[in-house]
Amino acid sequence: MTSDEEKGTLLKFKRRLDYVDVDEISPNPSNPREPISKHEIADIKESIRTMGGVLVPIVVYRDGDRYVLLDGERRWRACKELSGEDSDRFKKIPANIIEKPPTPVQNLETMFNIHQKRKEWSTAAIAEAIGELIKLKGSLSVAELKKLTGLNDVSVTDALILLRFPGDIQKRCLNGELDEFYPILLGRNLRSLEKTFPHLFEKYPWDYIANSFMKKVDARFIRRTRDFNKIGQMANICLTYQSEPLFDSTFEKMLQDGRFTPRDAEDEIEKHLGYTLETSFRSNCNDFLDSLKAYLEAKKTIDDVPPKTLEILTKIHESLSLVVARKKSA
């Protein structure tokens, strides 16, 4: 069966709403294993108690005499705990029941189809699910993954970057033990370096580089995810000044010296090159514009931007408007 045929089958599943015994439901084995906190479940339980039941149905499919979850694991777990307190009220949960996806690929596709609308998955969870898709279907391009999952370019690309990292780093991100944006931003910059300084990756494997930098994160020598953007900035500056050997030696020092961070490297390169504050400022502005573009591409509408982030962007806009107004009045 081709991908298009599988997708067509997926969208034609018959659905029916019913009430299902919480004990007859099993979690989906293909669902990314993100941690579910007790606090999160407690909040959902309180909401269910207040409303007198689950208002938004979960989604399941039949598997023999049981049901398998496609969406709503937190609601199901909360309701399952409540059923122990009040079986009459919470023993059954409303569920949209669909036919069982005929293949493991369609199982994953269906979950993507549901979750990408709800935004419940982290990039680490998306990466795990995409990794399973690749195992099942073989090598897939970004365009093919976008079509299969309904995700945008940034989400797919970041997930593929995360999949390049050692398994233990991926697992820590999935479990919430490591901020996933550390490896994501490091990976974006390493991917760029592969094109401009490929000889570094002939000498140092990706896993070795990744582990070297994550050790600095764990030791709190690197405290901000965006510090990894300095690697790309330094590479570009060294290329501009035709000082590739300087970047080589500085990059190797970052790998070999456990306390030498991208900030230290930036200071060292600045000292050797003596480039001006203006050049550094322009580089930081370009990096900001790239980050802003990627960030906004990942948002469907301006309403998806959190209020605090929107407040910062508004202040930037107001500051620039004041400068323009002064220039015009001068």
N, C-alpha and C positions, 0 to 999 in steps of 0.2 A: 504494500500500500504506500503511495507517495505521500509527501508532507501535505500537499494540498488536499488530497483525499482524506487524510487523517483529520485535518483541520475542519473539513466539511462535516465529517462524522461528529466531531466534537460539538459543533454548533447546533446540530440537529437532535441532541439528547432530549428525550421527553422528561419533563419535570412534573412532580406532583407534591403537594404540601400535605404533611401528615404529622402526627405526634409519635415520637419514637422513645422507647425506654432508654434512659441514659446508660444502663448497663449492657445494652446490646450494641453499643457503638465503640469502635476502636479507632485510635489515632492513625493517620495515614503514614505508612512507613517511608513514603517518598517526601514527606513534608520536611523542610529544613528544620533541624533540631535547635531552634532558638530557645533560650531560657525563658521560663515563665515565672515571674516572681510571686511570692505569697501575697505581697502587698497588692499586686495587680489583680490577682484572683479575688482577694478580699473586697476590693473596690467594685468588681463586677458582681460579686455575690450581694453586696449591699444594694446595688442598683436593681438586681433581679428581685430581691425581697421587696423593695419599695414599690416596684411596678407590678408585683404579683406574678412575675414569670418572665421568660425571655421574649422580647418583642421582635427582634430580628432573627428570623429562622437561620439555623445552620444549614450547610449543604453536605449531603452524604450520598453514597451509592451502595447498593446491596452487594454483599459478598457472602453467598450461601445464606445462612440464617442470621447473619450479622450485618451491620452497616459500617462503612469506612468513611471517615471525615475527609472532606475536601476544603471546608471553610468553617471557622467558628470554634477552634479548639479551646480557646479561653472561656467562651460562653459555655461550652460543654463541660469543661472541668469544674467551673463554678457551680453549674446546675447539678453536677454529679455529687459535689460536696454538700450542697443544700438538700439533696434527696435523702441524705443520712439524717438530717435534722427534721425534715417534714416530707415524708414520702408521698403523701397524698397530693401536695401542691407542686412538688418539683421532680417527681419520678420521671415524667415525660417532658421532652423538649421539642418545640416545633422545628421541623426539618423539611427542606426542599430535597426530595429524593430523585436522583437521576440514575439512568442506566449506568452500569459499571463501564468505565472507559476500557475499550477492548485491548489496549496496549499500554505498557508502562510509559511510553512517550506521551500518549494522550492523557494519562493520569497527571503528568507534570504540566502539560499544556493547559489542562483544565484549571489546575491550581494557579498557574500564572494568570490565566484569564480572569480569575476571581480576585487574586491578591493584588495585582498591579493596579486595580481600581481602588482598592482599600488602602494601599500604601502601608501594609502591615509588615512587610519584609524589609530587613536591613540589607545592605549591599552584600554582607557576608552570607546571608540566607539566600539571596538571589544567586550568588556565586556557587553555592553548593548545589542548588537546583539546576543551574546551567551546566555545571560539571556533570551531573547525572544525565542531562540531555545529550551532552557530547559523548559520554560513554555509550549511550544507547544508539545514537545516530551517526557517530563518527565526527570528523572535523566539520565545524560549521562556521560560516563567515558571520560578521557582525550583522549584515543585512538579513541573513537567514535566521539568526537568533532573534532579531527584532520582529520578524514576521511570526515566528513561532510563539514568542512570549508576550508580544504587545508592548515591550519596553522601548524606551528611547535610546539614542546613541550613547549618551553619557552613562546611563545605568548599565547597559550591556558592556561597554568598554571598561568601566570600573570593575565590574564583576570578573571580566576576563583577566584584568590586571591582578586582582586579588587571588585568582586561581593559580597564578604563577608563583605565589609565595609558598614556603614550606607548609606542610599540613598542620603543624602545631600552631603556627601563626594564624592560619585560617580558623582553626578551632577556637583559639582564644578570642578572636573577633566575634565569632558566632555565639560564644558563651558570654560575651559582654565583658571579658577580662581585659581586653585591649581595644582602645578606640580604633575602629576600622579605618579612619582617615589617616592614621599614621602610615600603614602600608599602602593605602591608595595613593596618597600624595607622593610618597617615596617612589612607588611604581610608575606613576605618570612621568616623573623626572628621569627615572632609570630608562624607561622606554625611549625617551628623547635622546638620552646619552648613547643608546645602542646605535643610533644613526650617526651621531657626530664623533663619538669616541669608541668605535666598536672594538678596538684593541684591548680596552680595559676589561671587556667581558670575555675575551679570549684568555686573559690572565686570571680573572676572578669570576667564578660562577655566580649566577644570579642569587642562588640560595646563600652563598657565603656573604655576598654584599647585603642581602636582606637581613640575615642574622646579626651581622656586625652593627647595623644601624638600630635594629630593634633592641639590642642590648643597651645601647645608649638611652633609648626611650625608657626601658625598664629601670635603668639606674637614675632616671630623671635628669640626665645631662641634656637631653632634648625634651623640652617641655611643651612646645607648640607644634602642631601638625604642619603649619605653613612654613616652618623652618626648612623643610625638605625642598621647598620651591627655590631656596637659595642655591641648591646644587645646579639646577638648570640655569639660573641667572649667572652663576660663576662660569659655567661652561660657555655660555653665549658671550660673556665679556672677554674671556680668554681667547675665544675664536676671533672676536672683533680686533683684539690687540695682537693677534697672531702669536699667542703665548700658550699654545697647547701643552708644551712640556710642564709649564707651571701648574696647569689644571691637573695633569696626570699625577704629579708629585703630591699636590694638595689632596686629591681624591684618595690616593693610596694612604696618606697620613690619616684621613678620616676612618679608613678601614682598620688600620693597624694600631692606632692610639685610641684606647677606650674612652678617653676624656675629650678628644678633639672633635668638636661638633661643627655642623655647617656654619654656625655663627663665627666660630673661631677661624674656619677656613676662609670665610668672607673677609674677615679682618686681615688675614695673612695675604690674601690676593690683593686687597686694596693697598696694603703696605708695599708690596712688590711692584704693582703696576702704577700706583699713584693716580688712579682714575678719579675724576672729580665727583663731588656730591651730586651734581646735576645728572651725570651719567647713571649713577646708582639710583637716583630718584626716578629717572625715566624707566629704568629696568623694573623697578618695583611697581610703577604705574601700569606698565604693560602686563606684568604678572597679575595685577589686580583686575585689569580689564578681561584677561583670559579667564580668570577664576569667576568673575561676575557673569561672563557669557555662558560658561558651563553651568553655573548655578541656576541662572534664569531659564536655560534650555531644559533643565530638569523639572521646572515648575510649569504646570499647565496654564495657570492664570496667576495674576498678581495676588489673588486671595489666598493662594497656597504659600505665600511668603510669610513667615512668622512675624508678629508685630515688632519685636525687638530688632530683627534684621531690617524690616521696612523702615524703622525709625532711623537706623544708621544710613541707609541709602538715601533717605529724604534729607538728612543733614549734609551729605556729600553734594547732593543736587543743589541745596540752598547755598552752600559755600561757593560752588562754581558759578551760580547765578549772580552772586554778589560781585565776584571778580569780573565777570563779563559786563555787568552794569557799570562798574567803576571805569573799566576800559572805554566803554562807549561815552561816558560823561567827561572823560579826560580831554 
